Amino acid sequence: MEGVIGILKLTIKKGTNLGVRDWTRGTSDSYVIATLDHQKTKTKVVRDNCNPVWDCDLTMIIKDPKAPITLTVHDKDTFSDDDNMGVAHLDLSPYIECMERRADLHDLPVGTKLETIKPNEHNSLAEESYIVWNKGAITQDMVLRLKNTETGEMEVQIEITPVENHLLKLQDVIVEAE
């Protein structure tokens, strides 16, 4: 795991008021693709719904603290290319800065707010939200406003576990198994 800063878990919860792409039915068959560096992963397709609930965990490795996370929503089509339904971007730097700035994270109570993140040109936040310390990881629940589309938001949770914590958890599992 050389060069790895942390393990990223994205929980793609749900979409709200997504655009209609299947005009004959007045709905969409949506899914989300998450991209970080050269990694790409996606959710399941939720059929016939402009307010889909994905409840899907996507895991990636963070190597470059400056690499953005890109979330693109698509409409699944059977006989043609999938339609783009919008995009959202997340800047990892506030999370990395929290990890670097706070050497004492392990001493903090669960639920401690580390930083307030406001909507800006580097993120797609619809409203301000908080980076929170939570059992060995930093987390943030957020609502993202989709860009390059007529309408739509999605609820996402980001969780970053610093590598040393991830390795410690793996060691605990191995010791318990022996």
Backbone as ProteinMPNN parsed JSONL, in Angstrom:
{"seq_chain_A": "MEGVIGILKLTIKKGTNLGVRDWTRGTSDSYVIATLDHQKTKTKVVRDNCNPVWDCDLTMIIKDPKAPITLTVHDKDTFSDDDNMGVAHLDLSPYIECMERRADLHDLPVGTKLETIKPNEHNSLAEESYIVWNKGAITQDMVLRLKNTETGEMEVQIEITPVENHLLKLQDVIVEAE", "coords_chain_A": {"N_chain_A": [[0.831, -1.19, 0.0], [2.013, 1.153, -0.653], [2.48, 4.636, -0.894], [-0.171, 5.178, -0.521], [-2.664, 7.187, 0.815], [-5.124, 7.022, 2.096], [-8.19, 5.143, 2.624], [-11.046, 5.383, 0.757], [-14.448, 5.5, 1.244], [-17.377, 5.771, -0.392], [-20.694, 6.398, 0.144], [-23.345, 6.177, -1.764], [-26.298, 7.47, -1.464], [-29.019, 8.474, -2.301], [-30.886, 9.873, -5.088], [-32.463, 12.962, -5.956], [-35.179, 14.408, -7.56], [-34.196, 14.001, -10.196], [-33.4, 14.465, -13.677], [-35.676, 13.73, -16.377], [-35.12, 11.176, -18.677], [-36.045, 9.072, -20.151], [-38.352, 9.603, -22.169], [-40.774, 8.517, -23.1], [-41.81, 7.094, -20.977], [-41.632, 8.943, -19.003], [-39.629, 9.016, -17.051], [-36.527, 7.772, -15.566], [-33.697, 5.51, -15.806], [-31.501, 5.237, -13.63], [-27.999, 5.426, -12.688], [-24.867, 5.735, -10.885], [-21.563, 6.746, -11.595], [-18.474, 6.695, -10.068], [-15.394, 8.368, -10.041], [-11.951, 8.427, -9.388], [-8.736, 9.497, -9.655], [-7.347, 7.046, -11.616], [-9.219, 5.205, -11.081], [-12.383, 3.636, -11.24], [-15.739, 3.152, -10.419], [-19.092, 1.864, -9.947], [-22.629, 2.314, -9.174], [-25.567, 0.256, -8.719], [-28.182, -0.013, -11.206], [-31.113, 1.858, -10.95], [-34.318, 1.398, -11.831], [-36.863, 3.145, -13.699], [-37.32, 5.601, -12.177], [-37.124, 8.832, -10.939], [-36.293, 9.652, -8.532], [-34.23, 8.001, -7.288], [-33.175, 5.4, -5.005], [-30.161, 4.375, -4.135], [-28.38, 3.418, -2.135], [-25.641, 2.452, -1.904], [-22.365, 1.299, -1.39], [-19.226, 2.433, -2.375], [-15.844, 1.785, -2.871], [-12.576, 3.141, -2.843], [-9.054, 3.79, -3.391], [-7.029, 6.303, -2.008], [-4.466, 8.083, -3.381], [-3.393, 10.416, -4.467], [-3.598, 13.49, -3.041], [-4.646, 15.725, -4.246], [-6.315, 14.985, -6.247], [-9.525, 15.142, -7.661], [-12.786, 13.866, -6.774], [-15.073, 12.586, -9.006], [-18.444, 12.418, -9.666], [-20.728, 11.022, -11.731], [-23.973, 10.982, -13.015], [-25.971, 8.732, -14.768], [-28.31, 7.692, -17.301], [-29.471, 4.559, -17.965], [-29.547, 3.003, -21.06], [-30.961, 0.743, -23.406], [-30.75, 0.325, -26.221], [-29.149, 2.331, -27.177], [-26.451, 4.716, -26.58], [-25.766, 5.373, -23.125], [-27.414, 8.024, -21.382], [-26.215, 11.173, -20.2], [-26.835, 12.5, -17.012], [-26.004, 14.454, -15.333], [-23.371, 15.895, -13.28], [-21.157, 15.837, -10.458], [-18.666, 17.25, -8.346], [-16.071, 16.559, -6.004], [-13.776, 17.878, -3.764], [-10.896, 16.623, -2.379], [-9.047, 17.818, -0.696], [-9.825, 19.275, 1.762], [-10.338, 17.152, 3.545], [-7.934, 15.737, 3.665], [-6.32, 17.737, 4.72], [-7.512, 17.969, 7.259], [-6.794, 15.477, 8.346], [-3.995, 15.703, 8.357], [-3.573, 17.954, 9.929], [-4.557, 17.301, 12.389], [-3.139, 15.52, 14.596], [-3.996, 14.332, 16.833], [-6.377, 12.955, 16.454], [-7.352, 10.431, 17.235], [-7.859, 10.702, 19.907], [-10.143, 12.14, 20.125], [-13.658, 12.523, 20.86], [-16.233, 10.468, 19.403], [-18.092, 11.823, 16.744], [-17.192, 14.41, 16.84], [-17.038, 17.597, 15.418], [-14.924, 18.523, 12.884], [-14.484, 20.363, 10.849], [-16.214, 22.9, 9.017], [-17.715, 22.78, 5.895], [-18.363, 24.79, 3.219], [-20.519, 25.485, 0.405], [-18.829, 25.935, -2.714], [-16.798, 26.959, -5.587], [-15.193, 24.738, -5.967], [-16.443, 22.488, -5.144], [-19.498, 20.593, -5.243], [-21.464, 21.121, -3.444], [-24.741, 21.494, -2.133], [-25.512, 22.667, 0.148], [-24.131, 23.835, 3.287], [-22.004, 21.617, 5.138], [-20.576, 19.238, 7.488], [-17.317, 18.06, 8.345], [-16.638, 15.224, 10.146], [-15.342, 13.465, 12.98], [-15.287, 10.002, 13.277], [-15.11, 7.101, 14.748], [-12.358, 6.229, 14.043], [-12.21, 7.211, 11.48], [-12.724, 9.925, 9.118], [-15.709, 11.593, 8.342], [-18.365, 12.765, 6.197], [-21.584, 13.85, 5.67], [-23.533, 14.773, 2.93], [-25.291, 16.902, 0.592], [-25.334, 16.98, -2.816], [-25.428, 19.154, -5.552], [-26.299, 18.589, -8.819], [-24.464, 19.318, -11.774], [-24.415, 20.639, -15.16], [-26.908, 19.854, -16.075], [-30.523, 19.94, -16.1], [-31.832, 19.669, -13.652], [-31.627, 18.259, -10.319], [-30.317, 16.528, -7.467], [-28.106, 14.779, -5.208], [-27.744, 12.606, -2.401], [-24.981, 11.91, -0.432], [-22.5, 10.122, 1.406], [-19.263, 10.576, 2.56], [-16.427, 8.775, 3.547], [-13.305, 8.652, 4.976], [-10.631, 6.688, 5.736], [-7.629, 6.899, 7.314], [-4.606, 5.36, 6.156], [-2.972, 4.044, 8.098], [-4.831, 3.511, 10.122], [-6.558, 1.827, 8.741], [-4.892, -0.358, 8.248], [-4.38, -1.13, 10.881], [-6.96, -1.972, 11.668], [-7.227, -4.185, 9.968], [-5.177, -5.79, 11.026], [-6.235, -6.274, 13.584], [-8.449, -7.862, 12.909], [-7.145, -10.09, 11.838], [-5.721, -11.014, 14.093], [-7.874, -11.637, 15.809], [-8.957, -13.743, 14.379], [-7.122, -15.759, 14.661]], "CA_chain_A": [[0.0, 0.0, 0.0], [2.933, 2.282, -0.716], [1.945, 5.839, -1.514], [-1.602, 5.299, -0.256], [-2.976, 8.109, 1.904], [-6.291, 6.548, 2.831], [-9.219, 4.359, 1.959], [-12.244, 6.199, 0.568], [-15.724, 4.801, 1.066], [-18.476, 6.656, -0.778], [-22.021, 5.809, 0.203], [-24.259, 6.902, -2.644], [-27.579, 7.18, -0.82], [-30.186, 8.615, -3.173], [-31.019, 11.034, -5.953], [-33.727, 13.671, -5.787], [-35.624, 15.255, -8.663], [-33.314, 13.856, -11.354], [-34.043, 14.755, -14.953], [-36.311, 12.657, -17.148], [-34.386, 10.846, -19.897], [-36.888, 8.14, -20.905], [-39.518, 10.474, -22.358], [-42.015, 7.764, -23.313], [-42.321, 6.692, -19.659], [-41.543, 10.085, -18.09], [-38.788, 8.61, -15.924], [-35.138, 7.445, -15.919], [-33.078, 4.307, -15.228], [-30.257, 5.925, -13.281], [-26.894, 4.867, -11.918], [-23.798, 6.702, -10.644], [-20.174, 6.319, -11.761], [-17.522, 7.481, -9.277], [-14.044, 8.308, -10.593], [-10.873, 9.037, -8.604], [-7.519, 9.143, -10.392], [-7.651, 6.111, -12.704], [-10.164, 4.227, -10.558], [-13.775, 3.902, -11.604], [-16.672, 2.171, -9.878], [-20.444, 2.37, -10.159], [-23.751, 1.77, -8.421], [-26.558, -0.503, -9.486], [-29.168, 0.786, -11.94], [-32.462, 1.9, -10.378], [-35.186, 1.567, -13.001], [-38.144, 3.869, -13.683], [-37.425, 6.43, -10.979], [-36.357, 10.087, -10.935], [-35.868, 9.828, -7.141], [-33.723, 6.66, -6.986], [-32.446, 5.086, -3.776], [-29.109, 3.423, -4.479], [-27.789, 2.856, -0.908], [-24.54, 1.652, -2.429], [-21.022, 1.675, -0.94], [-18.169, 2.332, -3.379], [-14.572, 1.943, -2.175], [-11.418, 3.465, -3.68], [-7.811, 4.102, -2.682], [-6.559, 7.677, -2.233], [-3.014, 8.231, -3.498], [-3.098, 11.817, -4.773], [-4.508, 14.327, -2.25], [-5.201, 16.798, -5.074], [-7.221, 14.42, -7.253], [-10.936, 15.294, -7.289], [-13.73, 12.776, -7.001], [-16.119, 12.982, -9.942], [-19.624, 11.559, -9.642], [-21.601, 11.301, -12.869], [-25.222, 10.229, -13.024], [-26.321, 8.329, -16.132], [-29.539, 6.948, -17.557], [-29.163, 3.325, -18.695], [-30.335, 2.773, -22.269], [-30.75, -0.59, -23.963], [-30.417, 0.307, -27.639], [-28.303, 3.478, -27.532], [-25.523, 5.088, -25.515], [-26.393, 5.884, -21.909], [-27.532, 9.482, -21.336], [-25.655, 11.862, -19.045], [-27.878, 13.164, -16.229], [-25.401, 15.451, -14.461], [-22.073, 15.589, -12.687], [-20.804, 16.539, -9.221], [-17.243, 17.12, -8.032], [-15.671, 16.698, -4.606], [-12.37, 18.195, -3.538], [-10.409, 15.857, -1.229], [-8.068, 18.541, 0.126], [-10.228, 19.558, 3.147], [-10.241, 15.936, 4.353], [-6.51, 15.468, 3.85], [-5.85, 18.761, 5.659], [-7.986, 17.58, 8.599], [-5.97, 14.359, 8.822], [-2.63, 16.18, 8.6], [-3.595, 18.984, 10.959], [-4.993, 16.766, 13.665], [-2.427, 14.304, 14.982], [-4.683, 13.791, 18.003], [-7.726, 12.534, 16.081], [-7.772, 9.234, 17.966], [-8.269, 11.093, 21.256], [-11.392, 12.902, 20.057], [-14.894, 11.742, 20.96], [-16.964, 10.217, 18.163], [-19.055, 12.877, 16.432], [-16.575, 15.734, 16.916], [-16.982, 18.336, 14.151], [-13.566, 18.977, 12.613], [-14.484, 21.515, 9.954], [-17.428, 23.209, 8.263], [-17.449, 22.957, 4.467], [-19.408, 25.587, 2.567], [-20.527, 25.352, -1.061], [-17.935, 26.846, -3.441], [-16.543, 26.55, -6.973], [-14.405, 23.503, -5.996], [-17.278, 21.355, -4.782], [-20.868, 20.689, -5.758], [-22.365, 21.099, -2.296], [-25.969, 22.278, -2.205], [-25.616, 23.353, 1.438], [-22.951, 23.584, 4.107], [-22.019, 20.383, 5.918], [-19.464, 19.141, 8.43], [-16.418, 16.912, 8.419], [-16.823, 14.728, 11.506], [-14.539, 12.317, 13.405], [-16.21, 8.907, 13.555], [-14.559, 5.75, 14.943], [-11.161, 5.948, 13.26], [-12.312, 7.765, 10.127], [-13.423, 11.201, 9.014], [-16.889, 11.412, 7.506], [-19.18, 13.934, 5.893], [-22.85, 13.652, 4.973], [-23.704, 15.966, 2.106], [-26.194, 16.941, -0.553], [-24.616, 17.528, -3.964], [-26.249, 19.653, -6.657], [-25.735, 18.152, -10.095], [-24.167, 20.351, -12.769], [-24.58, 20.244, -16.564], [-28.225, 19.238, -16.216], [-31.594, 20.88, -15.764], [-32.293, 19.51, -12.276], [-31.198, 17.064, -9.611], [-29.366, 16.495, -6.357], [-27.948, 13.446, -4.635], [-27.217, 12.521, -1.047], [-23.772, 11.091, -0.415], [-21.633, 10.197, 2.579], [-17.871, 10.252, 2.286], [-15.687, 8.319, 4.727], [-11.895, 8.422, 4.668], [-9.872, 6.058, 6.803], [-6.184, 6.972, 7.059], [-4.067, 4.021, 5.918], [-2.515, 3.375, 9.311], [-6.017, 2.996, 10.798], [-7.057, 0.709, 7.95], [-4.009, -1.493, 8.498], [-4.617, -1.572, 12.252], [-8.21, -2.725, 11.675], [-6.941, -5.478, 9.356], [-4.399, -6.562, 11.985], [-7.161, -6.711, 14.626], [-9.241, -8.957, 12.355], [-6.257, -11.251, 11.723], [-5.449, -11.499, 15.451], [-9.099, -12.26, 16.307], [-9.198, -14.976, 13.636], [-6.139, -16.796, 15.033]], "C_chain_A": [[0.874, 1.253, 0.0], [2.312, 3.454, -1.462], [0.465, 6.061, -1.27], [-1.818, 6.177, 0.97], [-4.115, 7.577, 2.756], [-7.207, 5.715, 1.96], [-10.486, 5.213, 1.934], [-13.449, 5.285, 0.407], [-16.782, 5.859, 0.778], [-19.771, 5.876, -0.637], [-22.932, 6.699, -0.633], [-25.661, 6.544, -2.17], [-28.748, 7.265, -1.788], [-30.079, 9.85, -4.049], [-32.388, 11.657, -5.755], [-33.989, 14.546, -7.004], [-34.661, 15.213, -9.857], [-34.101, 14.092, -12.638], [-34.629, 13.518, -15.616], [-35.492, 12.431, -18.413], [-35.137, 9.829, -20.757], [-38.241, 8.818, -21.094], [-40.814, 9.7, -22.529], [-42.648, 7.338, -21.991], [-42.293, 7.839, -18.655], [-40.692, 9.805, -16.869], [-37.356, 8.388, -16.404], [-34.719, 6.153, -15.237], [-31.66, 4.703, -14.827], [-29.262, 5.074, -12.494], [-25.811, 5.931, -11.822], [-22.454, 6.038, -10.898], [-19.307, 7.266, -10.942], [-16.132, 7.265, -9.853], [-13.095, 9.05, -9.669], [-9.565, 8.552, -9.211], [-7.91, 8.237, -11.557], [-8.616, 5.025, -12.25], [-11.582, 4.638, -10.932], [-14.629, 2.778, -11.033], [-18.08, 2.736, -10.006], [-21.47, 1.662, -9.293], [-24.571, 0.85, -9.316], [-27.46, 0.482, -10.232], [-30.498, 0.698, -11.191], [-33.403, 2.29, -11.516], [-36.436, 2.406, -12.69], [-38.328, 4.765, -12.468], [-36.548, 7.67, -11.11], [-35.937, 10.484, -9.522], [-35.299, 8.495, -6.644], [-33.062, 6.569, -5.612], [-31.44, 4.005, -4.15], [-28.591, 2.705, -3.241], [-26.64, 1.911, -1.246], [-23.205, 2.187, -1.916], [-20.017, 1.41, -2.054], [-16.85, 2.627, -2.683], [-13.446, 2.174, -3.177], [-10.225, 3.778, -2.787], [-7.389, 5.522, -3.035], [-5.037, 7.676, -2.25], [-2.62, 9.689, -3.684], [-4.079, 12.712, -4.019], [-5.162, 15.444, -3.058], [-6.181, 16.287, -6.13], [-8.67, 14.591, -6.8], [-11.701, 13.986, -7.491], [-14.787, 13.324, -7.955], [-17.232, 11.95, -9.881], [-20.504, 11.954, -10.825], [-22.821, 10.393, -12.794], [-25.582, 9.972, -14.481], [-27.679, 7.645, -16.141], [-29.166, 5.758, -18.434], [-30.118, 3.167, -19.874], [-29.979, 1.413, -22.856], [-30.204, -0.542, -25.384], [-29.578, 1.491, -28.102], [-27.344, 3.76, -26.376], [-26.297, 5.629, -24.319], [-26.359, 7.411, -21.914], [-26.888, 10.031, -20.07], [-26.78, 12.612, -18.343], [-27.306, 14.201, -15.268], [-24.119, 14.95, -13.829], [-21.902, 16.4, -11.407], [-19.333, 16.264, -8.935], [-17.028, 17.314, -6.54], [-14.173, 16.915, -4.539], [-11.924, 17.457, -2.277], [-9.549, 16.674, -0.267], [-8.557, 18.901, 1.528], [-10.098, 18.345, 4.075], [-8.785, 15.611, 4.665], [-5.932, 16.467, 4.845], [-6.291, 18.447, 7.08], [-7.126, 16.463, 9.175], [-4.57, 14.829, 9.175], [-2.563, 17.137, 9.782], [-3.861, 18.416, 12.346], [-4.295, 15.447, 13.97], [-3.146, 13.598, 16.127], [-6.093, 13.29, 17.694], [-8.228, 11.37, 16.927], [-8.268, 9.554, 19.364], [-9.611, 11.816, 21.276], [-12.606, 11.997, 20.243], [-15.547, 11.573, 19.583], [-17.985, 11.334, 17.968], [-18.494, 14.28, 16.519], [-16.523, 16.365, 15.53], [-15.58, 18.901, 13.979], [-13.541, 20.243, 11.773], [-15.851, 21.662, 9.29], [-17.036, 23.453, 6.809], [-18.643, 23.675, 3.845], [-19.375, 25.336, 1.055], [-19.589, 26.377, -1.7], [-17.678, 26.301, -4.842], [-15.76, 25.244, -7.078], [-15.215, 22.272, -5.606], [-18.682, 21.584, -5.332], [-21.886, 20.689, -4.628], [-23.58, 21.993, -2.53], [-26.138, 23.112, -0.939], [-24.375, 23.035, 2.258], [-23.127, 22.28, 4.879], [-20.706, 20.277, 6.684], [-18.629, 17.89, 8.205], [-16.389, 16.506, 9.884], [-15.888, 13.552, 11.758], [-15.49, 11.21, 13.818], [-15.484, 7.564, 13.571], [-13.392, 5.424, 14.021], [-11.172, 6.488, 11.844], [-12.908, 9.168, 10.2], [-14.553, 11.021, 8.011], [-17.552, 12.759, 7.222], [-20.431, 13.471, 5.157], [-23.125, 14.92, 4.189], [-24.784, 15.774, 1.057], [-25.436, 17.644, -1.667], [-25.602, 17.961, -5.038], [-25.561, 19.258, -7.963], [-25.565, 19.33, -11.041], [-24.365, 19.766, -14.166], [-25.876, 19.471, -16.797], [-29.281, 20.24, -15.783], [-32.023, 20.805, -14.304], [-31.633, 18.292, -11.638], [-30.163, 17.29, -8.53], [-29.19, 15.041, -5.945], [-27.332, 13.541, -3.252], [-26.097, 11.492, -1.028], [-23.142, 11.192, 0.965], [-20.236, 9.797, 2.132], [-17.237, 9.826, 3.606], [-14.257, 8.042, 4.289], [-11.224, 7.855, 5.902], [-8.4, 6.196, 6.462], [-5.607, 5.561, 6.986], [-3.641, 3.329, 7.2], [-3.694, 2.828, 10.099], [-6.56, 1.777, 10.073], [-6.209, -0.535, 8.213], [-4.185, -2.02, 9.913], [-5.895, -2.394, 12.341], [-8.0, -4.106, 11.067], [-6.155, -6.37, 10.309], [-5.291, -7.082, 13.104], [-7.991, -7.898, 14.154], [-8.399, -10.224, 12.272], [-5.99, -11.853, 13.096], [-6.675, -12.206, 16.017], [-9.353, -13.599, 15.632], [-8.263, -16.104, 14.069], [-6.506, -17.539, 16.289]], "O_chain_A": [[0.515, 2.277, 0.581], [1.702, 3.287, -2.518], [-0.1, 7.038, -1.762], [-1.233, 5.942, 2.027], [-4.081, 7.668, 3.983], [-7.029, 5.599, 0.748], [-10.936, 5.702, 2.97], [-13.468, 4.409, -0.457], [-17.045, 6.732, 1.606], [-19.926, 4.81, -1.233], [-23.244, 7.827, -0.251], [-26.154, 5.449, -2.44], [-29.399, 6.259, -2.071], [-29.286, 10.753, -3.784], [-33.354, 10.968, -5.426], [-33.131, 15.324, -7.423], [-34.349, 16.244, -10.453], [-35.321, 13.935, -12.67], [-34.135, 12.405, -15.435], [-35.199, 13.378, -19.143], [-34.893, 9.735, -21.96], [-39.157, 8.638, -20.292], [-41.87, 10.194, -22.132], [-43.87, 7.232, -21.889], [-42.866, 7.725, -17.572], [-40.984, 10.292, -15.777], [-37.01, 8.771, -17.521], [-35.299, 5.748, -14.23], [-30.723, 4.523, -15.604], [-29.623, 4.156, -11.757], [-25.82, 6.907, -12.572], [-22.224, 4.906, -10.473], [-19.388, 8.484, -11.096], [-15.73, 6.133, -10.123], [-13.387, 10.159, -9.221], [-9.31, 7.35, -9.277], [-8.721, 8.626, -12.397], [-8.812, 4.033, -12.953], [-11.929, 5.819, -10.938], [-14.286, 1.602, -11.149], [-18.253, 3.945, -10.156], [-21.231, 0.58, -8.757], [-24.296, 0.695, -10.506], [-27.487, 1.671, -9.915], [-30.954, -0.391, -10.842], [-33.293, 3.375, -12.087], [-36.976, 2.375, -11.584], [-39.36, 4.706, -11.799], [-35.349, 7.556, -11.366], [-35.303, 11.521, -9.327], [-35.821, 7.918, -5.689], [-32.47, 7.532, -5.125], [-31.811, 2.869, -4.443], [-28.379, 1.494, -3.286], [-26.67, 0.726, -0.913], [-22.943, 3.387, -1.996], [-19.959, 0.312, -2.606], [-16.744, 3.626, -1.972], [-13.363, 1.51, -4.21], [-10.371, 4.002, -1.586], [-7.388, 5.907, -4.204], [-4.395, 7.314, -1.264], [-1.625, 10.143, -3.121], [-5.272, 12.701, -4.32], [-6.134, 16.047, -2.602], [-6.806, 17.082, -6.831], [-9.01, 14.224, -5.675], [-11.303, 13.126, -8.276], [-15.33, 14.406, -7.731], [-16.989, 10.752, -10.025], [-20.969, 13.09, -10.905], [-22.71, 9.193, -12.542], [-25.511, 10.869, -15.32], [-28.132, 7.098, -15.136], [-28.611, 5.93, -19.519], [-31.338, 3.192, -19.709], [-28.825, 0.989, -22.803], [-29.288, -1.293, -25.717], [-29.323, 1.637, -29.297], [-27.418, 3.122, -25.326], [-27.344, 6.258, -24.473], [-25.399, 8.017, -22.388], [-26.997, 9.434, -18.999], [-27.585, 13.282, -18.991], [-28.048, 14.77, -14.468], [-23.82, 13.756, -13.837], [-22.43, 17.506, -11.284], [-18.818, 15.188, -9.241], [-17.702, 18.118, -5.896], [-13.401, 16.209, -5.187], [-12.514, 17.647, -1.213], [-9.343, 16.256, 0.872], [-7.746, 18.839, 2.452], [-9.784, 18.496, 5.255], [-8.448, 15.254, 5.794], [-5.145, 16.093, 5.715], [-5.517, 18.641, 8.018], [-6.769, 16.494, 10.352], [-4.011, 14.402, 10.185], [-1.597, 17.122, 10.545], [-3.438, 18.985, 13.353], [-4.808, 14.378, 13.638], [-2.931, 12.41, 16.364], [-6.923, 13.209, 18.599], [-9.403, 11.33, 17.294], [-9.015, 8.771, 19.951], [-10.155, 12.076, 22.35], [-12.587, 10.837, 19.831], [-15.421, 12.436, 18.715], [-18.659, 11.74, 18.914], [-19.221, 15.249, 16.3], [-16.029, 15.756, 14.581], [-15.102, 19.664, 14.819], [-12.677, 21.099, 11.96], [-16.547, 20.679, 9.037], [-16.133, 24.24, 6.526], [-19.781, 23.217, 3.94], [-18.326, 25.013, 0.498], [-19.552, 27.536, -1.289], [-18.27, 25.297, -5.239], [-15.664, 24.683, -8.17], [-14.734, 21.145, -5.724], [-18.992, 22.666, -5.831], [-23.038, 20.303, -4.826], [-23.463, 23.101, -3.054], [-26.821, 24.136, -0.947], [-23.654, 22.082, 1.963], [-24.241, 21.891, 5.227], [-19.828, 21.128, 6.543], [-19.151, 16.814, 7.915], [-16.148, 17.335, 10.761], [-15.659, 12.735, 10.866], [-16.4, 11.437, 14.616], [-15.27, 6.96, 12.519], [-13.442, 4.434, 13.29], [-10.235, 6.246, 11.084], [-13.513, 9.552, 11.201], [-14.385, 10.386, 6.97], [-17.322, 13.747, 7.919], [-20.343, 12.782, 4.141], [-22.97, 16.022, 4.714], [-25.139, 14.655, 0.688], [-24.953, 18.763, -1.492], [-26.511, 17.21, -5.39], [-24.387, 19.561, -8.177], [-26.41, 20.223, -11.103], [-24.47, 18.55, -14.332], [-25.927, 18.552, -17.614], [-28.97, 21.264, -15.174], [-32.531, 21.789, -13.766], [-31.142, 17.404, -12.335], [-29.263, 18.12, -8.658], [-30.006, 14.182, -6.281], [-26.519, 14.42, -2.966], [-26.234, 10.375, -1.527], [-23.238, 12.229, 1.62], [-20.052, 8.81, 1.42], [-17.476, 10.435, 4.648], [-14.024, 7.288, 3.344], [-11.244, 8.461, 6.974], [-7.952, 5.676, 5.44], [-6.076, 4.663, 7.686], [-3.917, 2.143, 7.378], [-3.569, 1.761, 10.701], [-6.975, 0.805, 10.706], [-6.742, -1.632, 8.38], [-4.144, -3.231, 10.128], [-5.916, -3.417, 13.025], [-8.527, -5.093, 11.579], [-6.423, -7.568, 10.401], [-5.124, -8.222, 13.537], [-8.215, -8.839, 14.916], [-8.878, -11.311, 12.595], [-6.029, -13.074, 13.252], [-6.545, -13.26, 16.638], [-9.911, -14.503, 16.254], [-8.576, -17.278, 13.868], [-5.773, -18.432, 16.714]]}, "name": "protein", "num_of_chains": 1, "seq": "MEGVIGILKLTIKKGTNLGVRDWTRGTSDSYVIATLDHQKTKTKVVRDNCNPVWDCDLTMIIKDPKAPITLTVHDKDTFSDDDNMGVAHLDLSPYIECMERRADLHDLPVGTKLETIKPNEHNSLAEESYIVWNKGAITQDMVLRLKNTETGEMEVQIEITPVENHLLKLQDVIVEAE"}
